[in-house]
């Protein structure tokens, strides 16, 4: 009897989908207890050919984005618990077992797992440290308000009752945040299990890729904030130091045009703002130093890039981003 359904959206994922499906074949729970559903979101490469080599349920649709693909998979799922991961993730053998464990508490509606990576580029290592910072925040919360789709599980009926992921999000960016905030607003209990691990194969590995990713993260997060403005000030996933860094950076940029009127600003205000930024970076730097001294030393630079990219994306989102929902 199928109790759990694992759903994976895939779009031109020929480089990674094999590793993902290999890992899902090796899970520690009995094979008869779970199914794997792969939704091909209109791939034009060898993704369909690779998927069909595995004993999974294969669905194909025109390219509509991962939110739509995940919803399609959920509609076909037989399990009472549905799990999501991405085509560029490799779940540990105990992943399903760990993801379903918190559902022993009947009040739990959703579960979030953790990211790891084996990438060695400096940018990817910084990105992983970002996740570690957020995981420490989540571990302290009795109920969280962010369940990322790279490692997520929901009670199927609850997921469907909330309408699933909003397909108006055309890319894999904050559609999971929107659903999480919706569930949080309704009082749903969601929890984090750091032992439910997937390895990500594609953290951004260059500063250019990282900045681009964060720009669009900022854009789509503001789209979500327009629907849930209270989350702009505090949630269980976003470090308050990040908001301080964005604020400090934009305060500096705002004051630049006035320096010619008050040259002393250059000598007093700028050093004070830079000092504030550096102080806000200290908690992250200390965390990074425990595992990766190079990332720790360079963290102020990376945090500056992060704040600038997120901030600029947020500005675009405020000016042009959509506001409606389902």
N, C-alpha and C positions, 0 to 999 in steps of 0.2 A: 504494500500500500504506500503510495507516494504521500509523504507528509510535508516535504519541503521542495520548493521550486526555485532554482537558481536562474536568473535572467541576465543575459549579456547583450547589450546593443553592440553592433559591429558595423563599422563603415571603413572600407579600405584598410582592413586590419591584418593583411597577409603577413606582416612582419612579427606580429605578437600573438595572434589568436591561438596558434598551435600550443604555445607554452601555457596559456590560460586554460585551455581545455584539457591538456595533459594533467595539469594540477587538479582539476576538478574530478578527473577519473580516479585520483588517488586519495580521496577523502577518507577519513577514519570511520565515518558512520556507514552502515550497510547501504549498498548501492540501491537496494529496492526501496529505500526510504526517501530518495530524492531524484529529481529530474533536472536536466539542464536544458534550458531554452535559449537559443541564440537567434536574435532578430537582426537579420541583415538589412541595414538601412540603405539599400540601393547601391551596394558596393560595385565598383567597376574594375577591381583587380581580382586576384585569385582567392579572395576571402571565401566565397561560397564553396569553391572546390575543396578548400582545406577543412571547412566546417563539416562538410558531408562525409568526411573520413571518420568522424567521431559518432558515437551512439547518443546523439542529442536530438532534440526537436528543433528543426530548422524552419524559421519563418522568414519571409522576404517581403519587404514593402518598398515603395518609392521613397526616395530620400526626403524625410520629414524632420530629421533631428532625433537625438537620443531620448528626449522626453517622450516623444510619440512612440519610439521603438520600445522603450521600457513599458509603457502602458499597454502596447500590443501584447508583449510577453505576459504581463500580469493577467490580461484577459484570457489567455490560454492556459494559465497555470493551474495545476491540480492540487498543489500543496496548500495547506492552511497558513503556512508561513512562506512568504516570498522573499528571496534574497537577491541583491543586485551587486554585481561587480563590473569592471570594465574590461574591454578586450585587451588592454595593455597592462593588465594586472595578473599576478601569479599568486593565487591563494595558497597559504600553508595547508598541509594535510589536515590539520585540526580546525580549519577555518569554519566550516559549516557547524561542527560540534560546538565551537565557542560562540558563534553567532546566535545559535538557537537557545543556548543555556539560559540567558536572562528571561526568556519567555516563560520559565517556570513560575515567575511572578505574573499572575493574571492581569495585573494593572499595567504591565509593560506593553506598549503599542509598537515601539520601534527600537532597534538596536544599531549602534554605530561601531564599526571596527577601526583598526589602525592601519596606517601606511608604513612601510619600510622601503628602502631601496638599497641595491648593491652597486649603484652607479658611483664612480669615483671622481667625476668632474667637480670642480670647486663649487660651481653654481648649483649643481644637483645636491651636493652635501649641505649647502646653505638652505636650500628648499626643504630638505629633510629636517633640519634643525628647526625650521619654522613649524613644521608639523609637531615636532616633539614639544615645543613651547605650548602649542594649543592643546596637545594631549594632556599635559600637566594640569591645565585649567579644567578640562573635562572630567578628569579623575576626581576632582573635588566636588563635583555637582551631583546631587541626588537625582536630578532630572535635567537633561540637556535640551537644547533647542536647535541642534544642528546635526543632521544625519546625512553624511556624504554618500553619494551613490557608488563610489569605488568599493565600499564595504558597508552595505546597508541591509537591514532586514525589517520587514513589517508584517503585522498580522494582515492577511490578504483582505479580509472584509473591511478592516479599518482603512487600509490603503485605497480601496475602491470607493468607500463612502466619502472620502475626501477628494475624489476625482482624479487621483493619481498625480502625475507631474503635469505641469502646465505646458502644453505643446506650443504655446506662443513664444517660449524660449527656444530659439532655433538651433542653438549650439549647446555643448555640454558646459554650461556656465550658470550657476546659481539657480537652476530649476529645482535642485534639491534643497537649497536654502529656502526658497519660496514655500515648498511643501512643508518643510520642517517648522517654519515660523507659523504656518497655518495650523499645524497640529499643536504647536506650543500654545497658541492663542486659545485653542479649544480645551486646554488643560490636559493634553495627552502626556503620559509618562514615557519618556525616551531615555535610554541609558547608553553609556559608553563601556565597551569591553575591550581593553587594550590587548588582551590575549588573542583576539580575533584578527589575525594579521594577513594582509596581502602585500606582496612586493610589487612596487610600481616600476615599470621598465622605462618610463619616459618622463621623469622629472625634467624640467628645462635644464639643458646642459651648457648653455651659453648665456651671457648677460643680456644679449639682444632678445633671445627667446623668453627669458624670464621677464624682462620689462614689458614685452608685448602681452604675455599672459596676464601680468598684474594690471596692465591698463584695462583690459577687457573684464577682468575680475571687478575692478572699481566701477566700470560702467554698469555691468549687470547687477552688482550689489545695490547700487543706487536705485535701479528699477525696482528691486525688491523692497528697499527702504520706503519707497513712495507708497507701497501697499501696507507696510508695517512700520510706521515711523518711530514707534517706541523702541524698536530694535536698533535704531541708529545710535542710541546712547549706550546700550549695554545688552550683550547676549552672552551665552556661555562659551563662545568660541573665539571671539575677537579680543586680543589683548588691548587694554586701554592705552598702553604705551604706543601702540601703532597709531591710534587716533591723535595722540599728542604729537607724534612725529609728523604726521600729515599737516596738522594745524601749524606747527612751528615752521615747517617748510613754506607753507603758503603765506604765513605772516611775513616771512623774509621777502618773498617775491612781491607781495603787496606793497611793502615799504620801499622797494628799490626805486620807484619813480620819484620818491620824495627826498632822496639822499642829496640831490643837488640843492635843495632848499635848506637842509640841515645836515651839512657834512659831518657833524659830530655823531650822527647816527651810525656812521661807518665804524666809529671807534668804540661806541658804547653798546648800541643795540645789537649789531651783528655778533660780536663776541658773546653777548648774553644769550642770544638765540641759539648759537652753535653749542654753547655749553649746555643749554637745556636739552638740545637734541642728543648730545653725547650722554648726558645723565639718563635720558629715557632709554638709551641703548644698552645701559649697563646690565639689566636683568637678562637680556638675550645673550649678551657677551659672556656673562658668567655661565649660563646654561651651555653655550657652545663650547666653552673652554673645558668642560668635563669630558668631552669626547673628541673634539677636533680643534686644536689650538689655532690652526691656520684660518678656519672659519671664524673663530672668535676674534682674531686680530683684524680681519677684514670686514667684520660684521657692520661697523658704522657705514662703510661704503655701500654694502648690500642693502642695509636698512634705508639709506638715502634713496637708492634706486627704487626700492619698494614704495616708499612714501610718495615719491614723485610720480611713479607710474600709476599707482592706485588713485592718487589725488587728481591727476589729469583725466583719468578714466571717469572718476566720479563727477568731475565738472561737466564732461560731455554727457554723462547720464542725466544730470540735473537739467541740462539745456535741451536735450533731444530725446531722452529715453522714454520708452512707453510707460504707461501707468496702469493700464487695465489689466484685468485678470479673468479667469474663468468664472 
